[in-house]
Amino acid sequence: MFSANEAARRAKFADFWNVIRDKLVENFKTAGDMPQDAIDWYSRNLDYNVPQGELNRGMTVVDSVEILRERPLTDEEYSKSAVLGWCVEILAAFFFVHDDLMDSAVTRYGSFKQESYYVELLELFQEMGHLTGMGKLVDLITEEEDLNKFSLRKYSLLAIYKTSFFTYLLVALALRICGVPDSYVTDPSTGATIKPYGISKAILIPLGEYQQIQDDFLNVTATPAQIGKVGTDIVANKCSWVINTALGIATPEQRRILEQNYGIKPSEEEKARARNNGEEQGYLGEAEKRVKAVFEEMGIRQKYLEFEEERYKLLMEMIDTIPEGPQGQEGVLRREVFTSLLNKVYHFQK
């Protein structure tokens, strides 16, 4: 990357949040005669919910713009990229936030309304937000289903809608701000053309699915210290990659154990016993332990490693087919946009 180091880039992007938050609070103040306690609550709410994550989504927008520009960004270019990056973080934290709020976050800083791609930006947020919302709805509904209704096909649809379209949003925003057209000629001698947004989506859909599968795997296999939270997919009856993969290879006895224990929350007696034994953090009941034991017996960890290598190989093959123009040519796709994002996921442990 062009920036000095990962920590410095992250700190610069994180500092830009103060500008975004202040503009949002300013807009909140001028929207009406708001009492001071409401303004203070709104400001605290933004700080509590938005900038506390890893910021990878928002930084991907900035990183992608820098890769496409093939040089360090000017202050104006960085500001516009960072605004879009923080819009992505807000969308992730406050999904389907009010249109007026999102519009203010964009138009009151950076004069996006004057840009030729303004409408395309709004359409991207609207369309990808809607599709991601559909995925979250499916995710919520499946929590009430029994294992007989689970399948890898249903899971793939859930993962693509819940995560992949959001992943595409990050890169599509960068392409628009860098002036990459819907199609362009790659070889004047033959008239060969490519459609960069279609190519991007074809790569980022399976990459986003890979991200979701990885998240599912870590939710079940990683410790609270590793992922920063207690993984609850098992007790929440999530239609995850792990359970669907397990169901596909389970023996009759293993399936019986899964059906009897998956989605079962710990009893009050189990919680009390865990507190007395000093294992309260991360403890979600004996049923969850039995499910995890079956997963280990099946070799789920090895199944994931095999999937990861296969998906990485597939994505690299797809990326390598992207035709690139000469160095310094503007408004074209760059393979590094995709390899940079893929390398952030590959073998990621949190």
Short mmCIF file of the C-alpha atoms (twelve columns), coordinates in Angstrom:
data_MODEL
# 
_entry.id   MODEL 
# 
loop_
_atom_site.group_PDB 
_atom_site.id 
_atom_site.type_symbol 
_atom_site.label_atom_id 
_atom_site.label_alt_id 
_atom_site.label_comp_id 
_atom_site.label_asym_id 
_atom_site.label_seq_id 
_atom_site.Cartn_x 
_atom_site.Cartn_y 
_atom_site.Cartn_z 
_atom_site.pdbx_PDB_model_num 
ATOM 1   C CA . MET A 1   0.000   0.000   0.000   1 
ATOM 2   C CA . PHE A 2   1.012   3.612   -0.423  1 
ATOM 3   C CA . SER A 3   0.528   4.675   3.203   1 
ATOM 4   C CA . ALA A 4   3.390   4.362   5.672   1 
ATOM 5   C CA . ASN A 5   1.875   1.536   7.678   1 
ATOM 6   C CA . GLU A 6   -1.373  -0.089  8.684   1 
ATOM 7   C CA . ALA A 7   -1.559  1.606   12.097  1 
ATOM 8   C CA . ALA A 8   -1.054  5.091   10.643  1 
ATOM 9   C CA . ARG A 9   -3.686  4.556   7.950   1 
ATOM 10  C CA . ARG A 10  -6.175  3.243   10.488  1 
ATOM 11  C CA . ALA A 11  -5.496  6.164   12.833  1 
ATOM 12  C CA . LYS A 12  -5.978  8.687   10.017  1 
ATOM 13  C CA . PHE A 13  -9.289  7.138   8.996   1 
ATOM 14  C CA . ALA A 14  -10.434 6.862   12.625  1 
ATOM 15  C CA . ASP A 15  -9.624  10.539  13.237  1 
ATOM 16  C CA . PHE A 16  -11.824 11.508  10.302  1 
ATOM 17  C CA . TRP A 17  -14.800 10.175  12.271  1 
ATOM 18  C CA . ASN A 18  -14.730 13.351  14.364  1 
ATOM 19  C CA . VAL A 19  -15.513 15.381  11.245  1 
ATOM 20  C CA . ILE A 20  -18.349 13.061  10.254  1 
ATOM 21  C CA . ARG A 21  -19.864 12.946  13.738  1 
ATOM 22  C CA . ASP A 22  -19.707 16.735  14.143  1 
ATOM 23  C CA . LYS A 23  -21.471 17.241  10.805  1 
ATOM 24  C CA . LEU A 24  -24.194 14.764  11.756  1 
ATOM 25  C CA . VAL A 25  -24.693 16.393  15.156  1 
ATOM 26  C CA . GLU A 26  -24.768 19.808  13.506  1 
ATOM 27  C CA . ASN A 27  -27.464 18.570  11.133  1 
ATOM 28  C CA . PHE A 28  -29.398 17.117  14.098  1 
ATOM 29  C CA . LYS A 29  -29.261 20.472  15.879  1 
ATOM 30  C CA . THR A 30  -30.557 22.429  12.884  1 
ATOM 31  C CA . ALA A 31  -33.333 19.935  12.092  1 
ATOM 32  C CA . GLY A 32  -35.494 21.509  14.790  1 
ATOM 33  C CA . ASP A 33  -35.500 22.967  18.280  1 
ATOM 34  C CA . MET A 34  -33.817 19.941  19.786  1 
ATOM 35  C CA . PRO A 35  -33.212 19.908  23.563  1 
ATOM 36  C CA . GLN A 36  -29.590 19.703  24.609  1 
ATOM 37  C CA . ASP A 37  -30.013 16.335  26.318  1 
ATOM 38  C CA . ALA A 38  -31.297 14.854  23.032  1 
ATOM 39  C CA . ILE A 39  -28.329 16.311  21.149  1 
ATOM 40  C CA . ASP A 40  -25.908 14.926  23.729  1 
ATOM 41  C CA . TRP A 41  -27.563 11.492  23.560  1 
ATOM 42  C CA . TYR A 42  -27.387 11.481  19.767  1 
ATOM 43  C CA . SER A 43  -23.677 12.334  19.835  1 
ATOM 44  C CA . ARG A 44  -22.936 9.650   22.436  1 
ATOM 45  C CA . ASN A 45  -24.987 7.123   20.472  1 
ATOM 46  C CA . LEU A 46  -22.965 7.744   17.329  1 
ATOM 47  C CA . ASP A 47  -19.648 7.426   19.161  1 
ATOM 48  C CA . TYR A 48  -20.753 4.288   20.974  1 
ATOM 49  C CA . ASN A 49  -22.040 2.410   17.924  1 
ATOM 50  C CA . VAL A 50  -20.155 3.515   14.830  1 
ATOM 51  C CA . PRO A 51  -16.355 3.838   15.314  1 
ATOM 52  C CA . GLN A 52  -15.833 0.936   17.694  1 
ATOM 53  C CA . GLY A 53  -15.297 -1.852  15.150  1 
ATOM 54  C CA . GLU A 54  -12.276 -2.850  13.071  1 
ATOM 55  C CA . LEU A 55  -13.172 -0.240  10.392  1 
ATOM 56  C CA . ASN A 56  -12.135 -2.646  7.635   1 
ATOM 57  C CA . ARG A 57  -15.236 -1.918  5.554   1 
ATOM 58  C CA . GLY A 58  -14.738 1.828   5.469   1 
ATOM 59  C CA . MET A 59  -10.990 1.602   4.990   1 
ATOM 60  C CA . THR A 60  -11.517 -0.728  2.040   1 
ATOM 61  C CA . VAL A 61  -13.196 2.137   0.176   1 
ATOM 62  C CA . VAL A 62  -10.229 4.450   0.824   1 
ATOM 63  C CA . ASP A 63  -7.673  1.748   0.030   1 
ATOM 64  C CA . SER A 64  -9.424  0.859   -3.223  1 
ATOM 65  C CA . VAL A 65  -9.509  4.487   -4.378  1 
ATOM 66  C CA . GLU A 66  -5.788  4.817   -3.665  1 
ATOM 67  C CA . ILE A 67  -5.026  1.640   -5.612  1 
ATOM 68  C CA . LEU A 68  -7.105  2.802   -8.570  1 
ATOM 69  C CA . ARG A 69  -5.415  6.236   -8.534  1 
ATOM 70  C CA . GLU A 70  -1.996  4.549   -8.360  1 
ATOM 71  C CA . ARG A 71  -0.664  7.334   -6.148  1 
ATOM 72  C CA . PRO A 72  -1.201  8.887   -2.717  1 
ATOM 73  C CA . LEU A 73  -4.533  10.701  -2.530  1 
ATOM 74  C CA . THR A 74  -4.826  14.462  -2.367  1 
ATOM 75  C CA . ASP A 75  -6.568  15.925  0.687   1 
ATOM 76  C CA . GLU A 76  -9.779  16.397  -1.305  1 
ATOM 77  C CA . GLU A 77  -9.675  12.868  -2.710  1 
ATOM 78  C CA . TYR A 78  -9.033  11.428  0.725   1 
ATOM 79  C CA . SER A 79  -11.904 13.433  2.233   1 
ATOM 80  C CA . LYS A 80  -14.377 12.197  -0.366  1 
ATOM 81  C CA . SER A 81  -13.184 8.608   0.002   1 
ATOM 82  C CA . ALA A 82  -13.307 8.787   3.798   1 
ATOM 83  C CA . VAL A 83  -16.823 10.237  3.761   1 
ATOM 84  C CA . LEU A 84  -18.011 7.280   1.681   1 
ATOM 85  C CA . GLY A 85  -16.062 4.907   3.906   1 
ATOM 86  C CA . TRP A 86  -17.766 6.260   7.017   1 
ATOM 87  C CA . CYS A 87  -21.143 6.094   5.264   1 
ATOM 88  C CA . VAL A 88  -20.449 2.382   4.840   1 
ATOM 89  C CA . GLU A 89  -19.566 2.081   8.540   1 
ATOM 90  C CA . ILE A 90  -22.774 3.908   9.494   1 
ATOM 91  C CA . LEU A 91  -24.790 1.631   7.218   1 
ATOM 92  C CA . ALA A 92  -23.181 -1.378  8.870   1 
ATOM 93  C CA . ALA A 93  -23.816 -0.065  12.386  1 
ATOM 94  C CA . PHE A 94  -27.266 1.451   11.874  1 
ATOM 95  C CA . PHE A 95  -28.699 -0.647  9.084   1 
ATOM 96  C CA . PHE A 96  -31.382 1.045   7.032   1 
ATOM 97  C CA . VAL A 97  -30.771 4.366   8.789   1 
ATOM 98  C CA . HIS A 98  -33.113 7.184   7.724   1 
ATOM 99  C CA . ASP A 99  -32.490 8.454   4.160   1 
ATOM 100 C CA . ASP A 100 -32.246 12.054  5.266   1 
ATOM 101 C CA . LEU A 101 -29.539 11.229  7.786   1 
ATOM 102 C CA . MET A 102 -27.509 9.364   5.201   1 
ATOM 103 C CA . ASP A 103 -27.980 12.168  2.680   1 
ATOM 104 C CA . SER A 104 -26.710 14.714  5.170   1 
ATOM 105 C CA . ALA A 105 -23.664 12.612  5.946   1 
ATOM 106 C CA . VAL A 106 -22.722 12.705  2.277   1 
ATOM 107 C CA . THR A 107 -23.845 16.064  0.933   1 
ATOM 108 C CA . ARG A 108 -22.913 18.394  3.772   1 
ATOM 109 C CA . TYR A 109 -19.240 17.493  3.520   1 
ATOM 110 C CA . GLY A 110 -17.410 17.229  0.210   1 
ATOM 111 C CA . SER A 111 -20.100 18.646  -2.100  1 
ATOM 112 C CA . PHE A 112 -21.000 15.268  -3.594  1 
ATOM 113 C CA . LYS A 113 -24.159 16.710  -5.144  1 
ATOM 114 C CA . GLN A 114 -21.963 18.561  -7.612  1 
ATOM 115 C CA . GLU A 115 -20.213 15.398  -8.763  1 
ATOM 116 C CA . SER A 116 -21.301 13.568  -11.915 1 
ATOM 117 C CA . TYR A 117 -21.458 10.251  -10.015 1 
ATOM 118 C CA . TYR A 118 -23.697 11.535  -7.192  1 
ATOM 119 C CA . VAL A 119 -26.807 9.676   -8.384  1 
ATOM 120 C CA . GLU A 120 -24.824 6.452   -8.836  1 
ATOM 121 C CA . LEU A 121 -23.600 6.695   -5.229  1 
ATOM 122 C CA . LEU A 122 -27.126 7.072   -3.903  1 
ATOM 123 C CA . GLU A 123 -28.330 4.175   -6.043  1 
ATOM 124 C CA . LEU A 124 -25.511 1.963   -4.788  1 
ATOM 125 C CA . PHE A 125 -26.339 2.653   -1.132  1 
ATOM 126 C CA . GLN A 126 -30.036 2.142   -1.752  1 
ATOM 127 C CA . GLU A 127 -29.747 -1.069  -3.801  1 
ATOM 128 C CA . MET A 128 -27.001 -2.767  -1.779  1 
ATOM 129 C CA . GLY A 129 -28.647 -1.718  1.481   1 
ATOM 130 C CA . HIS A 130 -31.925 -3.250  0.347   1 
ATOM 131 C CA . LEU A 131 -30.299 -6.519  -0.736  1 
ATOM 132 C CA . THR A 132 -28.317 -6.785  2.510   1 
ATOM 133 C CA . GLY A 133 -31.514 -6.184  4.449   1 
ATOM 134 C CA . MET A 134 -33.119 -9.092  2.621   1 
ATOM 135 C CA . GLY A 135 -30.245 -11.311 3.739   1 
ATOM 136 C CA . LYS A 136 -30.603 -10.203 7.349   1 
ATOM 137 C CA . LEU A 137 -34.316 -11.015 7.175   1 
ATOM 138 C CA . VAL A 138 -33.576 -14.563 5.989   1 
ATOM 139 C CA . ASP A 139 -30.981 -14.883 8.741   1 
ATOM 140 C CA . LEU A 140 -33.540 -13.852 11.353  1 
ATOM 141 C CA . ILE A 141 -36.291 -16.146 10.056  1 
ATOM 142 C CA . THR A 142 -34.065 -19.228 9.994   1 
ATOM 143 C CA . GLU A 143 -33.448 -18.914 13.738  1 
ATOM 144 C CA . GLU A 144 -36.978 -20.271 14.230  1 
ATOM 145 C CA . GLU A 145 -36.527 -23.239 11.874  1 
ATOM 146 C CA . ASP A 146 -35.555 -26.803 12.716  1 
ATOM 147 C CA . LEU A 147 -32.499 -28.442 11.191  1 
ATOM 148 C CA . ASN A 148 -34.568 -30.299 8.569   1 
ATOM 149 C CA . LYS A 149 -35.138 -26.959 6.816   1 
ATOM 150 C CA . PHE A 150 -31.449 -26.069 6.750   1 
ATOM 151 C CA . SER A 151 -29.357 -26.660 3.629   1 
ATOM 152 C CA . LEU A 152 -26.124 -25.406 2.098   1 
ATOM 153 C CA . ARG A 153 -28.164 -23.971 -0.776  1 
ATOM 154 C CA . LYS A 154 -30.257 -21.891 1.622   1 
ATOM 155 C CA . TYR A 155 -27.113 -20.907 3.492   1 
ATOM 156 C CA . SER A 156 -25.368 -19.755 0.314   1 
ATOM 157 C CA . LEU A 157 -28.307 -17.491 -0.527  1 
ATOM 158 C CA . LEU A 158 -28.285 -16.101 3.012   1 
ATOM 159 C CA . ALA A 159 -24.534 -15.423 2.951   1 
ATOM 160 C CA . ILE A 160 -24.596 -13.769 -0.473  1 
ATOM 161 C CA . TYR A 161 -27.419 -11.423 0.430   1 
ATOM 162 C CA . LYS A 162 -26.256 -10.760 3.988   1 
ATOM 163 C CA . THR A 163 -22.563 -10.151 3.233   1 
ATOM 164 C CA . SER A 164 -21.564 -10.347 -0.442  1 
ATOM 165 C CA . PHE A 165 -23.567 -7.419  -1.751  1 
ATOM 166 C CA . PHE A 166 -22.198 -5.273  1.063   1 
ATOM 167 C CA . THR A 167 -18.670 -6.309  0.070   1 
ATOM 168 C CA . TYR A 168 -19.415 -5.307  -3.527  1 
ATOM 169 C CA . LEU A 169 -20.636 -1.906  -2.285  1 
ATOM 170 C CA . LEU A 170 -17.184 -1.091  -0.869  1 
ATOM 171 C CA . VAL A 171 -15.421 -1.536  -4.207  1 
ATOM 172 C CA . ALA A 172 -18.214 -0.129  -6.382  1 
ATOM 173 C CA . LEU A 173 -18.089 3.139   -4.434  1 
ATOM 174 C CA . ALA A 174 -14.346 3.383   -5.084  1 
ATOM 175 C CA . LEU A 175 -14.830 2.672   -8.794  1 
ATOM 176 C CA . ARG A 176 -17.444 5.416   -9.106  1 
ATOM 177 C CA . ILE A 177 -15.398 8.042   -7.290  1 
ATOM 178 C CA . CYS A 178 -12.416 7.212   -9.549  1 
ATOM 179 C CA . GLY A 179 -14.479 7.632   -12.698 1 
ATOM 180 C CA . VAL A 180 -14.420 4.007   -13.842 1 
ATOM 181 C CA . PRO A 181 -17.169 3.768   -16.510 1 
ATOM 182 C CA . ASP A 182 -19.738 1.001   -16.928 1 
ATOM 183 C CA . SER A 183 -17.632 -0.386  -19.810 1 
ATOM 184 C CA . TYR A 184 -14.465 0.515   -21.674 1 
ATOM 185 C CA . VAL A 185 -12.217 -0.723  -24.471 1 
ATOM 186 C CA . THR A 186 -9.249  -2.826  -23.353 1 
ATOM 187 C CA . ASP A 187 -7.732  -3.513  -26.772 1 
ATOM 188 C CA . PRO A 188 -8.224  -0.822  -29.450 1 
ATOM 189 C CA . SER A 189 -6.895  -3.140  -32.160 1 
ATOM 190 C CA . THR A 190 -9.703  -5.661  -31.618 1 
ATOM 191 C CA . GLY A 191 -12.303 -3.444  -29.983 1 
ATOM 192 C CA . ALA A 192 -12.447 -5.776  -26.966 1 
ATOM 193 C CA . THR A 193 -14.335 -4.270  -24.043 1 
ATOM 194 C CA . ILE A 194 -14.986 -5.176  -20.418 1 
ATOM 195 C CA . LYS A 195 -17.692 -4.294  -17.932 1 
ATOM 196 C CA . PRO A 196 -15.787 -3.495  -14.721 1 
ATOM 197 C CA . TYR A 197 -18.792 -3.499  -12.406 1 
ATOM 198 C CA . GLY A 198 -19.932 -6.886  -13.656 1 
ATOM 199 C CA . ILE A 199 -16.407 -8.276  -13.245 1 
ATOM 200 C CA . SER A 200 -16.200 -6.812  -9.747  1 
ATOM 201 C CA . LYS A 201 -19.498 -8.336  -8.709  1 
ATOM 202 C CA . ALA A 202 -18.531 -11.748 -10.135 1 
ATOM 203 C CA . ILE A 203 -15.414 -11.734 -7.919  1 
ATOM 204 C CA . LEU A 204 -16.836 -10.064 -4.829  1 
ATOM 205 C CA . ILE A 205 -19.938 -12.262 -4.514  1 
ATOM 206 C CA . PRO A 206 -17.884 -15.422 -3.810  1 
ATOM 207 C CA . LEU A 207 -15.364 -13.367 -1.816  1 
ATOM 208 C CA . GLY A 208 -18.134 -11.994 0.397   1 
ATOM 209 C CA . GLU A 209 -19.519 -15.498 0.847   1 
ATOM 210 C CA . TYR A 210 -16.023 -16.576 1.917   1 
ATOM 211 C CA . GLN A 211 -16.001 -13.747 4.492   1 
ATOM 212 C CA . GLN A 212 -19.313 -14.915 5.944   1 
ATOM 213 C CA . ILE A 213 -18.212 -18.553 6.065   1 
ATOM 214 C CA . GLN A 214 -15.051 -17.516 7.859   1 
ATOM 215 C CA . ASP A 215 -17.077 -15.500 10.369  1 
ATOM 216 C CA . ASP A 216 -19.326 -18.515 10.982  1 
ATOM 217 C CA . PHE A 217 -16.335 -20.780 11.494  1 
ATOM 218 C CA . LEU A 218 -14.646 -18.434 13.970  1 
ATOM 219 C CA . ASN A 219 -17.926 -17.939 15.838  1 
ATOM 220 C CA . VAL A 220 -17.917 -21.639 16.689  1 
ATOM 221 C CA . THR A 221 -14.200 -22.424 17.001  1 
ATOM 222 C CA . ALA A 222 -12.538 -19.253 18.328  1 
ATOM 223 C CA . THR A 223 -12.413 -18.107 21.950  1 
ATOM 224 C CA . PRO A 224 -14.076 -14.901 23.234  1 
ATOM 225 C CA . ALA A 225 -10.609 -13.386 23.570  1 
ATOM 226 C CA . GLN A 226 -9.889  -14.048 19.893  1 
ATOM 227 C CA . ILE A 227 -13.099 -12.637 18.400  1 
ATOM 228 C CA . GLY A 228 -13.962 -10.089 21.091  1 
ATOM 229 C CA . LYS A 229 -17.296 -11.680 21.953  1 
ATOM 230 C CA . VAL A 230 -18.931 -14.936 22.972  1 
ATOM 231 C CA . GLY A 231 -19.895 -16.881 19.854  1 
ATOM 232 C CA . THR A 232 -23.626 -17.608 20.052  1 
ATOM 233 C CA . ASP A 233 -24.410 -19.168 16.664  1 
ATOM 234 C CA . ILE A 234 -25.045 -22.619 18.150  1 
ATOM 235 C CA . VAL A 235 -27.462 -21.568 20.898  1 
ATOM 236 C CA . ALA A 236 -29.112 -19.021 18.576  1 
ATOM 237 C CA . ASN A 237 -29.934 -21.780 16.079  1 
ATOM 238 C CA . LYS A 238 -28.128 -19.950 13.285  1 
ATOM 239 C CA . CYS A 239 -28.271 -21.365 9.774   1 
ATOM 240 C CA . SER A 240 -24.479 -21.189 9.529   1 
ATOM 241 C CA . TRP A 241 -21.920 -22.803 7.261   1 
ATOM 242 C CA . VAL A 242 -20.696 -24.970 10.127  1 
ATOM 243 C CA . ILE A 243 -24.024 -26.645 10.957  1 
ATOM 244 C CA . ASN A 244 -24.982 -27.066 7.302   1 
ATOM 245 C CA . THR A 245 -21.636 -28.656 6.483   1 
ATOM 246 C CA . ALA A 246 -21.970 -30.908 9.518   1 
ATOM 247 C CA . LEU A 247 -25.471 -32.024 8.529   1 
ATOM 248 C CA . GLY A 248 -24.164 -33.054 5.132   1 
ATOM 249 C CA . ILE A 249 -21.638 -35.524 6.560   1 
ATOM 250 C CA . ALA A 250 -23.276 -36.569 9.849   1 
ATOM 251 C CA . THR A 251 -23.860 -40.198 10.753  1 
ATOM 252 C CA . PRO A 252 -27.363 -41.021 12.064  1 
ATOM 253 C CA . GLU A 253 -26.056 -40.856 15.659  1 
ATOM 254 C CA . GLN A 254 -24.270 -37.537 15.104  1 
ATOM 255 C CA . ARG A 255 -27.389 -36.051 13.521  1 
ATOM 256 C CA . ARG A 256 -29.461 -37.203 16.495  1 
ATOM 257 C CA . ILE A 257 -27.101 -35.360 18.857  1 
ATOM 258 C CA . LEU A 258 -27.221 -32.226 16.710  1 
ATOM 259 C CA . GLU A 259 -31.017 -32.255 16.483  1 
ATOM 260 C CA . GLN A 260 -31.345 -32.658 20.244  1 
ATOM 261 C CA . ASN A 261 -28.793 -30.005 21.211  1 
ATOM 262 C CA . TYR A 262 -28.462 -27.368 18.456  1 
ATOM 263 C CA . GLY A 263 -30.315 -24.169 19.331  1 
ATOM 264 C CA . ILE A 264 -30.666 -25.099 23.012  1 
ATOM 265 C CA . LYS A 265 -29.871 -22.308 25.478  1 
ATOM 266 C CA . PRO A 266 -28.322 -23.024 28.893  1 
ATOM 267 C CA . SER A 267 -30.680 -23.466 31.837  1 
ATOM 268 C CA . GLU A 268 -30.492 -21.260 34.922  1 
ATOM 269 C CA . GLU A 269 -29.035 -24.201 36.820  1 
ATOM 270 C CA . GLU A 270 -26.262 -24.556 34.239  1 
ATOM 271 C CA . LYS A 271 -25.505 -20.851 34.413  1 
ATOM 272 C CA . ALA A 272 -25.302 -20.975 38.212  1 
ATOM 273 C CA . ARG A 273 -23.019 -24.010 38.088  1 
ATOM 274 C CA . ALA A 274 -20.771 -22.242 35.573  1 
ATOM 275 C CA . ARG A 275 -20.490 -19.216 37.843  1 
ATOM 276 C CA . ASN A 276 -19.556 -21.420 40.788  1 
ATOM 277 C CA . ASN A 277 -16.948 -23.246 38.702  1 
ATOM 278 C CA . GLY A 278 -15.448 -20.029 37.378  1 
ATOM 279 C CA . GLU A 279 -16.239 -20.759 33.694  1 
ATOM 280 C CA . GLU A 280 -19.016 -18.247 33.144  1 
ATOM 281 C CA . GLN A 281 -17.337 -16.299 30.332  1 
ATOM 282 C CA . GLY A 282 -18.040 -18.065 27.067  1 
ATOM 283 C CA . TYR A 283 -20.132 -20.792 28.721  1 
ATOM 284 C CA . LEU A 284 -23.405 -21.412 26.901  1 
ATOM 285 C CA . GLY A 285 -24.546 -24.714 28.323  1 
ATOM 286 C CA . GLU A 286 -23.924 -28.417 28.104  1 
ATOM 287 C CA . ALA A 287 -25.940 -28.716 24.884  1 
ATOM 288 C CA . GLU A 288 -23.520 -26.364 23.128  1 
ATOM 289 C CA . LYS A 289 -20.590 -28.426 24.406  1 
ATOM 290 C CA . ARG A 290 -22.130 -31.579 22.950  1 
ATOM 291 C CA . VAL A 291 -22.622 -29.864 19.577  1 
ATOM 292 C CA . LYS A 292 -19.029 -28.625 19.534  1 
ATOM 293 C CA . ALA A 293 -17.808 -32.111 20.403  1 
ATOM 294 C CA . VAL A 294 -19.627 -33.511 17.377  1 
ATOM 295 C CA . PHE A 295 -18.148 -30.796 15.157  1 
ATOM 296 C CA . GLU A 296 -14.650 -31.728 16.331  1 
ATOM 297 C CA . GLU A 297 -15.383 -35.419 15.811  1 
ATOM 298 C CA . MET A 298 -16.408 -34.670 12.226  1 
ATOM 299 C CA . GLY A 299 -13.244 -32.692 11.481  1 
ATOM 300 C CA . ILE A 300 -14.988 -29.389 10.801  1 
ATOM 301 C CA . ARG A 301 -11.725 -27.492 11.207  1 
ATOM 302 C CA . GLN A 302 -10.142 -29.483 8.380   1 
ATOM 303 C CA . LYS A 303 -13.258 -29.028 6.241   1 
ATOM 304 C CA . TYR A 304 -12.943 -25.267 6.658   1 
ATOM 305 C CA . LEU A 305 -9.230  -25.255 5.804   1 
ATOM 306 C CA . GLU A 306 -9.966  -27.221 2.632   1 
ATOM 307 C CA . PHE A 307 -12.753 -24.818 1.695   1 
ATOM 308 C CA . GLU A 308 -10.525 -21.810 2.340   1 
ATOM 309 C CA . GLU A 309 -7.745  -23.049 0.071   1 
ATOM 310 C CA . GLU A 310 -10.196 -23.929 -2.709  1 
ATOM 311 C CA . ARG A 311 -11.954 -20.556 -2.517  1 
ATOM 312 C CA . TYR A 312 -8.667  -18.622 -2.413  1 
ATOM 313 C CA . LYS A 313 -7.417  -20.474 -5.489  1 
ATOM 314 C CA . LEU A 314 -10.688 -19.822 -7.352  1 
ATOM 315 C CA . LEU A 315 -10.662 -16.115 -6.539  1 
ATOM 316 C CA . MET A 316 -7.011  -15.667 -7.516  1 
ATOM 317 C CA . GLU A 317 -7.703  -17.356 -10.841 1 
ATOM 318 C CA . MET A 318 -10.606 -14.965 -11.444 1 
ATOM 319 C CA . ILE A 319 -8.536  -11.928 -10.456 1 
ATOM 320 C CA . ASP A 320 -5.656  -12.945 -12.728 1 
ATOM 321 C CA . THR A 321 -7.961  -12.803 -15.763 1 
ATOM 322 C CA . ILE A 322 -8.734  -9.084  -15.305 1 
ATOM 323 C CA . PRO A 323 -7.192  -7.163  -18.222 1 
ATOM 324 C CA . GLU A 324 -5.202  -4.189  -16.947 1 
ATOM 325 C CA . GLY A 325 -4.247  -1.103  -18.887 1 
ATOM 326 C CA . PRO A 326 -0.771  0.434   -18.830 1 
ATOM 327 C CA . GLN A 327 0.613   1.810   -15.571 1 
ATOM 328 C CA . GLY A 328 -0.811  5.226   -14.850 1 
ATOM 329 C CA . GLN A 329 -3.938  4.810   -16.968 1 
ATOM 330 C CA . GLU A 330 -6.913  6.217   -15.051 1 
ATOM 331 C CA . GLY A 331 -10.476 4.964   -14.911 1 
ATOM 332 C CA . VAL A 332 -9.711  1.242   -15.226 1 
ATOM 333 C CA . LEU A 333 -9.824  -1.808  -12.978 1 
ATOM 334 C CA . ARG A 334 -6.737  -2.839  -11.049 1 
ATOM 335 C CA . ARG A 335 -6.207  -6.390  -9.829  1 
ATOM 336 C CA . GLU A 336 -4.705  -5.098  -6.593  1 
ATOM 337 C CA . VAL A 337 -8.132  -3.816  -5.533  1 
ATOM 338 C CA . PHE A 338 -9.262  -7.423  -5.238  1 
ATOM 339 C CA . THR A 339 -6.013  -9.040  -4.053  1 
ATOM 340 C CA . SER A 340 -5.758  -6.425  -1.298  1 
ATOM 341 C CA . LEU A 341 -9.236  -7.287  -0.059  1 
ATOM 342 C CA . LEU A 342 -8.723  -11.040 -0.454  1 
ATOM 343 C CA . ASN A 343 -5.463  -10.972 1.505   1 
ATOM 344 C CA . LYS A 344 -7.230  -9.296  4.409   1 
ATOM 345 C CA . VAL A 345 -9.540  -12.329 4.616   1 
ATOM 346 C CA . TYR A 346 -7.200  -15.217 3.777   1 
ATOM 347 C CA . HIS A 347 -6.060  -17.029 6.957   1 
ATOM 348 C CA . PHE A 348 -7.566  -14.208 9.053   1 
ATOM 349 C CA . GLN A 349 -7.758  -15.164 12.732  1 
ATOM 350 C CA . LYS A 350 -9.010  -11.884 14.366  1 
# 
